[in-house]
Every structure is written in structure tokens, then in C-alpha cells.
């Protein structure tokens, strides 16, 4: 069974929380207004970068969108 580790992002105006399934290498972004998106083929090193990012919204915009296959879930 897939295990998603969720982390809240209270300082973000656009992102409610982010999640990661290490086994499946899937990254999840729960946007406050547009729902949840899943990004496939997301390595654990990128997850660690996301956790350390000063702005998760900027990280998603520059490091995730358009670089990983995505689907709204």
C-alpha cells in the first residue's frame, strides 16, 4: 500500500501541504485553490530540497511544474 508522508506548509499563501511517496517516487502538492496534483518520477533528493526550500510555492513553480509528469488527483 502506498504510504504518503504529508507536511503542512503554513507559511505558503498558495500551497496547503506537500506529500511524498518514497516507494513510488511520487510528489504531491495540495494547492489551496486548485486541488491536489501528483508528480511522478520525483526522486527523494528533490523531496529533501522541497522540505528545505524557503518558499514552497516558488520551488514548485521553478523545480517541479513542467519537469515531472503530473496529474490532478
N, C-alpha and C positions, 0 to 999 in steps of 0.2 A: 504494500500500500504506500502511496506517495505521502511523504512527510514534508509539509511546508513549514519552514521557520519564518514567522511573521515578526516584523519590527515596526513599531509605530514611528511616525515622523511628525511630531507635534509642532516643530518649528517651520514646517513647509506650508505654504499657502495653497499648493496645488496637489500634493501627494498626501494621502491619509496614512498609508503604510506600504512597506515593501516586504516581499517574501521570497524565499529561495528553497527549491527542492534540490538538494545536493546530488542525490542519486540520479535524478532525471535531467540535471543541469537546466532547470527552468527558473527564470526570474519573473516575479510577479510585481506589478505596480498597481496599487488601488488608488486611482485618481479620485479626488473629492467630487468632481463634477461629471466625469465621463466614464466611470466604471473601472473594472479591473482588466488589465492586459497581461498576457503571458508571453514571455520572450524565451525562445528555445535556443539550445546550444550555448548557454551562458556559463562560462567557466567560474569556478569557485574564486579565482583571483579577482575577477570582476565584482563578484558579490562582496568581497572584502573591501574593494575600492568604493563600492556603493555605501557600505557601512561607515567608511571614513570620510566620505565626501562632505565638504562644508555646506553644500546645497544639493539636496537630492533631486530637486527639480531640474537644476542645471546639469547634473550628472546624467539623468535620464535623457534630456534633450540632446546632449553632446556625445554621450558614450553608448547609448542604448538604441534609441529610435533610429531606424534605418540601417542598423548594423546587425540586428538579430531578427530572425523571423518572428512575427508577432501575430497574436490572435486575441480578440476580445473574448473574455470568459465570463 
